Amino acid sequence: MIVYTIKNENEPNEKMILRYKKMFFQTRVVNKLRNERYSQRPTTGRQMRKAAIIRETYRSLNAR
């Protein structure tokens, strides 16, 4: 997934960088890359349920 920002008028570079970082970390690409760096065991039922709860939290936040 590609994330980019366009600088607004009269916006300092630091503000634009902060906007970019926020958008980048919200995509959770970094987490996916870190998790796929090493091989892992298959997920257990408990781990699947925990991930489902986190997904549901994000979906409820996006629905607002």
C-alpha positions as CSV (number, residue, x, y, z in Angstrom):
1,M,0.0,0.0,0.0
2,I,1.4,3.4,-1.0
3,V,0.9,6.3,1.4
4,Y,1.7,9.9,0.4
5,T,0.9,13.4,1.4
6,I,0.7,16.6,-0.5
7,K,1.9,19.8,1.2
8,N,-0.9,22.3,2.0
9,E,-0.4,26.0,1.6
10,N,1.4,27.7,4.4
11,E,2.1,24.3,6.1
12,P,5.5,23.7,7.6
13,N,7.4,20.6,6.7
14,E,7.2,19.2,10.2
15,K,3.4,19.3,10.2
16,M,3.4,17.5,6.8
17,I,5.8,14.8,8.1
18,L,3.6,14.3,11.2
19,R,0.5,13.8,8.9
20,Y,2.4,11.3,6.8
21,K,3.6,9.3,9.8
22,K,0.1,9.2,11.2
23,M,-1.3,8.0,7.9
24,F,1.5,5.4,7.5
25,F,1.0,3.9,10.9
26,Q,-2.7,3.8,10.6
27,T,-2.3,1.5,7.6
28,R,-0.5,-1.0,9.9
29,V,2.0,-1.9,7.1
30,V,4.9,-1.8,9.6
31,N,3.2,-4.4,11.8
32,K,2.6,-6.7,8.9
33,L,6.2,-6.4,7.7
34,R,7.5,-7.1,11.2
35,N,5.2,-10.1,11.6
36,E,6.2,-11.6,8.3
37,R,10.0,-11.2,8.9
38,Y,10.3,-14.5,10.7
39,S,8.3,-17.7,10.3
40,Q,5.6,-18.2,12.9
41,R,3.5,-21.1,14.2
42,P,-0.1,-21.3,13.1
43,T,-2.4,-19.1,15.1
44,T,-4.3,-20.6,18.0
45,G,-8.0,-20.0,18.7
46,R,-7.2,-17.5,21.4
47,Q,-4.9,-15.5,19.1
48,M,-7.6,-15.5,16.4
49,R,-10.2,-14.2,18.8
50,K,-7.8,-11.5,20.1
51,A,-7.2,-10.3,16.5
52,A,-11.0,-10.3,15.8
53,I,-11.6,-8.1,18.8
54,I,-8.9,-5.6,17.6
55,R,-10.4,-5.6,14.1
56,E,-13.8,-4.9,15.5
57,T,-12.4,-2.0,17.6
58,Y,-10.9,-0.5,14.4
59,R,-14.1,-1.0,12.5
60,S,-16.2,0.7,15.1
61,L,-13.8,3.7,15.2
62,N,-14.0,4.0,11.4
63,A,-17.8,3.8,11.4
64,R,-18.0,6.9,13.5
